[in-house]
Amino acid sequence: MYTPEFAADPYAAYAQMREWYGSLAPVYLDPDVPATLVIGYHTAVRILHDPERFPADPRVWQQTVPAHCPLLPMVEHRPNALRSVGTTHARYRTANVDALGRVRQHTLHTTVQQLALPLINQICVAGRADLLTQYAHPLVFQVLNAILGCPPEIGQRVAVGMAAVFEGVNAEEGNIMLAEALTELIGLKRRHPGTDITTGLLMHQARLDSTELTHQLVTLYGAGIEPLSNLIANTLRLILSDARYSADILRGSLSVRDALDELLFVDPPASNYCLSYPPFPVEVDGVVLPAHQPVVISMAACNNDPAIASNYPAGNRSHLTWSAGPHACPAQPLAYLTAQVAIEQILDALPEMELAIPVEQLAYRPGPFHRALTALPVQFAPTPPLALT
């Protein structure tokens, strides 16, 4: 799953896995990392709701993995809700949910609008743009910095470090850069608290220490920068390449929310994740899963499981893209709103925009966990900058 060939056509690979293995497929996330990929929807739902047999703590498995493995920064144990179980998980999750609750939706809506306009003005006069690198990624980065209370100079180092972790290229150095930048942010918020998420974590009754605070922020940035950028870019790809959306959204018969729901269902940007590590051999669907080996949920394959397949109905949100069970994503309302407003802003500003190359020629970055374009080139009639208010 780490090869360019898999990135180019993962859905053909999922179909072949399903034909050969059924709901559980043996895979390699990296040459040194065997795993089981869950590609059956109902099987995935059972696993996600069974933290006793499928805990998220990787520490025993981690001892068997070479230290140089590029996947480690993405899957290694961290003192956060994503990699914890039991009362420890509950403590971290409560702190995160409460801190995220400090973000008011109407304020976030305004923040996304205000940050989107200058980015649109930088590209609208040119008539061509890469919406991934010139719009989606910088916009998400700036929105996250705003709601986390992070100054741009610290946030830039966070973005570089997080990109290295996601790509698995210089991942160890990226992990160090990420930790150093977030430690600086925490120190800043201790001296100058605000109304942001970072301050909320600092002030929470869970009394997180500095190491715990750093890893909560790693999780928030990790769940934000890459997946949310890819959600925006991939949904724009769908809208611009599918006649159902390219005209109907402008006419108002379909909404950006409809496009987001479909993209999250049929081609999610976080395509394979939600790792767990059975502490003992577990039999599932007639297959014995070995102890302390990763079990990975393929949200992409499960959402497209023929067992639940039907013509996509607008508003269907029964997908697993946000995970399910005790580790379901607590930030999904904020992510939905950010993506929706970002897409609406660029479509309103450049309604005649179209892909600059055929959709079949768009390329995807390799990696076992994401569905990520290398670029989203578009073209449009040059327009004057918008008024900033």
C-alpha positions as CSV (number, residue, x, y, z in Angstrom):
1,M,0.0,0.0,0.0
2,Y,3.0,2.3,0.0
3,T,3.7,2.1,-3.7
4,P,2.9,4.6,-6.4
5,E,0.9,1.9,-8.2
6,F,-1.5,1.6,-5.2
7,A,-1.9,5.4,-5.1
8,A,-2.7,5.6,-8.8
9,D,-5.6,3.1,-8.5
10,P,-6.5,2.0,-4.9
11,Y,-10.0,1.1,-5.8
12,A,-8.9,-1.6,-8.2
13,A,-6.6,-2.9,-5.4
14,Y,-9.5,-3.0,-3.0
15,A,-11.7,-4.9,-5.5
16,Q,-8.9,-7.5,-6.0
17,M,-8.4,-7.8,-2.2
18,R,-12.1,-8.4,-1.8
19,E,-12.2,-11.1,-4.5
20,W,-9.2,-12.9,-3.0
21,Y,-9.7,-12.4,0.8
22,G,-13.2,-11.3,1.6
23,S,-13.6,-8.7,4.4
24,L,-10.0,-8.9,5.8
25,A,-6.9,-8.6,3.6
26,P,-3.2,-9.1,4.4
27,V,-1.2,-6.0,3.4
28,Y,2.1,-4.2,3.9
29,L,1.9,-0.6,5.0
30,D,5.7,-0.4,4.5
31,P,8.2,-3.2,3.6
32,D,8.7,-3.8,7.3
33,V,5.1,-3.4,8.4
34,P,2.6,-6.2,7.7
35,A,-1.0,-5.5,8.7
36,T,-4.6,-6.6,8.2
37,L,-6.8,-4.2,6.2
38,V,-10.5,-4.3,7.0
39,I,-12.4,-3.8,3.7
40,G,-15.9,-5.0,4.8
41,Y,-18.2,-2.3,6.1
42,H,-20.1,-4.4,8.8
43,T,-16.8,-6.0,9.9
44,A,-15.3,-2.5,10.4
45,V,-18.3,-1.3,12.4
46,R,-17.9,-4.3,14.8
47,I,-14.2,-3.7,15.2
48,L,-14.5,0.0,15.8
49,H,-17.1,-0.6,18.6
50,D,-14.9,-3.3,20.3
51,P,-12.1,-1.5,22.1
52,E,-11.5,-4.5,24.4
53,R,-10.4,-6.8,21.6
54,F,-9.1,-4.0,19.4
55,P,-7.4,-1.4,21.5
56,A,-5.6,1.5,19.9
57,D,-2.4,1.3,22.0
58,P,0.5,0.3,19.8
59,R,3.3,0.1,22.3
60,V,3.8,-3.7,22.3
61,W,3.8,-3.8,18.5
62,Q,6.0,-0.8,18.3
63,Q,8.9,-2.7,19.9
64,T,9.1,-4.9,16.9
65,V,9.4,-2.2,14.3
66,P,12.7,-0.8,13.1
67,A,13.4,2.6,14.5
68,H,14.0,4.0,11.0
69,C,10.5,3.0,9.8
70,P,9.0,6.1,8.1
71,L,5.5,5.2,9.3
72,L,6.3,5.4,13.0
73,P,5.5,9.1,13.4
74,M,2.1,8.5,12.0
75,V,1.3,5.4,14.1
76,E,3.5,5.3,17.1
77,H,2.2,5.7,20.7
78,R,1.5,9.2,21.8
79,P,-0.2,10.3,25.0
80,N,-3.4,11.3,23.3
81,A,-6.9,10.0,22.8
82,L,-6.1,8.4,19.4
83,R,-3.5,6.0,20.9
84,S,-5.0,5.4,24.4
85,V,-7.6,3.1,26.0
86,G,-9.8,3.1,29.0
87,T,-9.7,5.9,31.6
88,T,-6.6,7.4,29.9
89,H,-8.5,7.7,26.6
90,A,-11.5,9.2,28.3
91,R,-9.3,11.9,30.0
92,Y,-7.7,12.9,26.8
93,R,-10.9,12.8,24.8
94,T,-12.8,14.9,27.3
95,A,-10.1,17.6,27.2
96,N,-10.1,17.7,23.4
97,V,-13.9,17.8,23.1
98,D,-14.2,20.6,25.6
99,A,-11.4,22.6,24.0
100,L,-12.9,22.2,20.5
101,G,-16.2,23.4,22.0
102,R,-14.6,26.8,22.5
103,V,-14.8,27.4,18.7
104,R,-18.1,29.0,17.8
105,Q,-19.4,28.0,14.4
106,H,-20.5,31.5,13.4
107,T,-17.0,32.8,14.3
108,L,-15.3,30.0,12.3
109,H,-17.5,30.8,9.3
110,T,-16.3,34.4,9.4
111,T,-12.7,33.3,9.9
112,V,-12.7,31.1,6.9
113,Q,-14.3,33.8,4.7
114,Q,-11.8,36.4,5.8
115,L,-8.8,34.1,5.3
116,A,-10.1,32.8,1.9
117,L,-10.5,36.2,0.2
118,P,-6.8,37.2,0.2
119,L,-5.8,33.8,-1.2
120,I,-8.5,34.1,-3.9
121,N,-7.2,37.6,-4.8
122,Q,-3.7,36.2,-5.2
123,I,-4.8,33.8,-8.0
124,C,-7.9,35.4,-9.6
125,V,-5.9,37.8,-11.8
126,A,-3.7,35.1,-13.3
127,G,-6.4,32.9,-14.9
128,R,-4.6,29.7,-13.7
129,A,-3.9,28.2,-10.3
130,D,-3.1,25.1,-8.4
131,L,-6.0,25.0,-5.9
132,L,-4.2,22.5,-3.7
133,T,-1.0,24.5,-3.0
134,Q,-2.4,28.0,-3.6
135,Y,-5.7,27.7,-1.9
136,A,-6.8,24.6,0.0
137,H,-3.5,23.9,1.9
138,P,-2.6,27.5,2.9
139,L,-6.3,28.2,3.8
140,V,-6.5,25.2,6.1
141,F,-3.2,26.0,7.7
142,Q,-4.2,29.6,8.4
143,V,-7.6,28.5,9.8
144,L,-6.0,26.0,12.1
145,N,-3.5,28.6,13.3
146,A,-6.4,30.9,14.1
147,I,-8.5,28.5,16.1
148,L,-5.4,27.1,17.9
149,G,-4.1,30.6,18.6
150,C,-0.8,29.8,16.8
151,P,1.3,32.7,15.3
152,P,2.2,32.2,11.7
153,E,6.0,31.8,12.3
154,I,5.4,28.9,14.7
155,G,2.7,27.5,12.5
156,Q,4.9,27.4,9.5
157,R,7.3,25.0,11.3
158,V,4.3,22.9,12.4
159,A,3.2,22.6,8.7
160,V,6.6,21.6,7.5
161,G,7.1,19.0,10.3
162,M,3.6,17.6,9.8
163,A,4.1,17.3,6.0
164,A,7.2,15.2,6.6
165,V,5.4,13.0,9.0
166,F,2.5,12.4,6.6
167,E,4.8,11.8,3.6
168,G,7.2,9.5,5.5
169,V,10.1,11.4,4.0
170,N,12.5,12.7,6.7
171,A,9.8,11.7,9.1
172,E,12.0,11.6,12.1
173,E,13.3,15.1,11.5
174,G,9.8,16.3,10.9
175,N,8.7,14.8,14.1
176,I,11.4,16.7,16.0
177,M,10.6,20.0,14.3
178,L,6.9,19.5,15.1
179,A,7.5,18.9,18.8
180,E,9.8,21.9,19.1
181,A,7.3,24.2,17.4
182,L,4.4,23.0,19.5
183,T,6.4,23.3,22.7
184,E,7.1,27.0,21.8
185,L,3.3,27.5,21.2
186,I,2.5,26.0,24.6
187,G,5.0,28.3,26.3
188,L,3.5,31.3,24.5
189,K,0.0,30.4,25.6
190,R,1.1,30.0,29.2
191,R,2.4,33.6,29.1
192,H,-0.5,35.0,27.0
193,P,-3.7,32.9,27.3
194,G,-6.5,33.5,24.9
195,T,-9.9,32.1,23.8
196,D,-8.4,29.5,21.5
197,I,-8.2,25.7,21.6
198,T,-4.6,25.6,22.9
199,T,-5.5,27.8,25.9
200,G,-8.6,25.6,26.5
201,L,-6.3,22.5,26.7
202,L,-4.0,24.3,29.1
203,M,-6.8,25.4,31.4
204,H,-8.7,22.1,31.3
205,Q,-9.4,20.3,34.6
206,A,-7.6,17.2,33.2
207,R,-4.4,19.1,34.1
208,L,-2.4,17.9,31.1
209,D,1.3,18.2,31.5
210,S,3.6,19.8,28.8
211,T,4.2,16.5,27.0
212,E,0.5,15.6,27.0
213,L,-0.3,19.1,25.7
214,T,2.2,18.8,22.9
215,H,0.7,15.5,21.7
216,Q,-2.9,16.8,21.8
217,L,-1.8,19.5,19.5
218,V,0.0,17.0,17.2
219,T,-3.2,15.2,16.9
220,L,-5.3,18.3,16.2
221,Y,-2.8,19.5,13.5
222,G,-2.4,16.1,12.1
223,A,-6.2,15.6,11.8
224,G,-6.5,19.1,10.3
225,I,-3.8,20.1,7.8
226,E,-3.5,17.2,5.4
227,P,-7.0,15.5,5.7
228,L,-8.9,18.8,5.6
229,S,-6.8,20.2,2.7
230,N,-7.4,17.0,0.8
231,L,-11.1,17.1,1.6
232,I,-11.4,20.6,0.0
233,A,-9.2,19.8,-3.0
234,N,-10.8,16.4,-3.7
235,T,-14.3,17.8,-3.4
236,L,-13.4,20.6,-5.8
237,R,-12.1,17.9,-8.1
238,L,-15.5,16.2,-7.9
239,I,-17.4,19.3,-8.5
240,L,-15.3,20.4,-11.5
241,S,-15.2,17.0,-13.2
242,D,-18.8,15.8,-12.6
243,A,-21.6,17.3,-14.6
244,R,-24.1,16.7,-11.8
245,Y,-22.2,19.2,-9.7
246,S,-20.4,21.6,-12.1
247,A,-23.7,23.1,-13.2
248,D,-26.2,22.2,-10.5
249,I,-24.3,23.8,-7.6
250,L,-24.3,27.1,-9.4
251,R,-28.0,26.7,-10.2
252,G,-28.7,25.8,-6.6
253,S,-30.3,22.4,-7.2
254,L,-27.4,20.7,-5.5
255,S,-25.3,22.1,-2.6
256,V,-21.6,22.1,-1.7
257,R,-22.7,20.0,1.3
258,D,-24.1,17.4,-1.1
259,A,-20.7,17.2,-2.9
260,L,-18.9,16.9,0.4
261,D,-21.1,14.1,1.6
262,E,-20.6,12.2,-1.6
263,L,-16.8,12.7,-1.6
264,L,-16.6,11.6,2.0
265,F,-18.6,8.5,1.1
266,V,-17.1,7.3,-2.1
267,D,-13.5,8.7,-2.1
268,P,-12.5,9.8,1.4
269,P,-9.3,11.8,1.8
270,A,-8.3,9.8,4.9
271,S,-8.7,6.5,3.1
272,N,-7.1,4.0,5.5
273,Y,-6.4,4.5,9.2
274,C,-8.1,3.9,12.6
275,L,-5.4,1.4,13.7
276,S,-5.9,-1.1,16.5
277,Y,-3.7,-3.8,17.9
278,P,-5.3,-7.0,19.3
279,P,-3.6,-8.0,22.5
280,F,-4.2,-11.7,21.7
281,P,-5.2,-13.7,18.6
282,V,-8.7,-12.8,17.6
283,E,-11.0,-14.6,15.1
284,V,-13.0,-12.4,12.9
285,D,-15.0,-13.6,9.9
286,G,-13.3,-16.9,10.0
287,V,-9.8,-15.3,10.0
288,V,-7.5,-15.4,13.0
289,L,-5.8,-12.0,13.4
290,P,-2.4,-12.3,15.1
291,A,-1.7,-10.6,18.4
292,H,0.0,-7.2,18.4
293,Q,-0.2,-6.7,14.6
294,P,-1.9,-3.6,13.2
295,V,-5.5,-3.9,12.1
296,V,-6.3,-1.0,9.8
297,I,-9.8,0.2,8.8
298,S,-10.1,1.0,5.1
299,M,-12.7,3.7,5.2
300,A,-12.5,4.0,1.4
301,A,-13.0,0.2,0.8
302,C,-15.7,-0.1,3.5
303,N,-17.7,2.8,2.2
304,N,-17.6,1.2,-1.2
305,D,-18.4,-2.3,0.0
306,P,-20.9,-4.0,-2.4
307,A,-22.7,-5.3,0.7
308,I,-24.0,-1.7,1.4
309,A,-23.6,-0.3,-2.1
310,S,-26.5,1.6,-3.7
311,N,-26.8,4.7,-6.0
312,Y,-25.5,7.5,-3.9
313,P,-28.4,9.3,-2.1
314,A,-27.8,12.9,-1.3
315,G,-27.3,13.5,2.4
316,N,-26.2,9.9,3.1
317,R,-23.7,10.2,6.0
318,S,-23.5,6.5,7.1
319,H,-19.9,6.4,5.9
320,L,-17.0,5.6,8.2
321,T,-14.8,8.4,7.1
322,W,-15.0,10.1,10.6
323,S,-14.5,6.6,12.2
324,A,-17.0,5.3,14.7
325,G,-17.2,4.1,18.3
326,P,-15.1,5.6,21.1
327,H,-12.5,7.0,18.7
328,A,-14.9,8.8,16.3
329,C,-13.6,12.2,15.2
330,P,-14.8,14.9,17.6
331,A,-13.9,17.8,15.2
332,Q,-16.2,16.8,12.3
333,P,-18.6,19.7,12.6
334,L,-15.7,22.2,12.4
335,A,-14.1,20.3,9.5
336,Y,-17.4,20.2,7.6
337,L,-18.0,23.9,8.0
338,T,-14.4,24.9,7.1
339,A,-14.5,22.8,3.9
340,Q,-18.0,24.0,3.0
341,V,-17.2,27.7,3.4
342,A,-13.8,27.3,1.6
343,I,-15.4,25.6,-1.4
344,E,-18.3,28.1,-1.6
345,Q,-16.0,31.1,-1.5
346,I,-13.8,29.9,-4.4
347,L,-16.8,28.8,-6.5
348,D,-18.6,32.1,-5.9
349,A,-15.5,34.1,-6.9
350,L,-14.6,32.0,-9.9
351,P,-17.9,30.4,-11.2
352,E,-16.5,29.7,-14.7
353,M,-13.4,27.8,-13.3
354,E,-12.6,24.4,-14.9
355,L,-9.9,21.8,-14.6
356,A,-6.8,22.7,-16.6
357,I,-6.2,19.0,-17.5
358,P,-8.5,16.0,-17.9
359,V,-9.4,14.5,-14.5
360,E,-7.8,11.2,-15.6
361,Q,-4.4,12.9,-15.7
362,L,-4.5,14.1,-12.1
363,A,-1.9,12.4,-10.0
364,Y,-2.0,11.2,-6.4
365,R,0.8,11.1,-3.8
366,P,1.8,7.6,-2.6
367,G,1.2,6.6,1.0
368,P,-1.0,4.0,2.7
369,F,-3.2,6.3,4.7
370,H,-4.3,9.2,2.4
371,R,-6.0,9.9,-0.9
372,A,-4.0,13.1,-1.8
373,L,-3.6,14.9,-5.1
374,T,-0.2,16.1,-6.1
375,A,-1.9,19.2,-7.6
376,L,-5.3,20.5,-8.7
377,P,-4.6,22.8,-11.7
378,V,-7.5,24.9,-12.9
379,Q,-8.1,27.7,-15.4
380,F,-10.6,30.5,-15.6
381,A,-11.0,34.0,-17.1
382,P,-8.8,36.4,-15.2
383,T,-10.9,38.6,-12.9
384,P,-10.1,41.7,-10.8
385,P,-9.4,41.2,-7.0
386,L,-12.4,41.1,-4.7
387,A,-13.0,43.9,-2.2
388,L,-11.7,43.0,1.3
389,T,-14.1,43.8,4.1
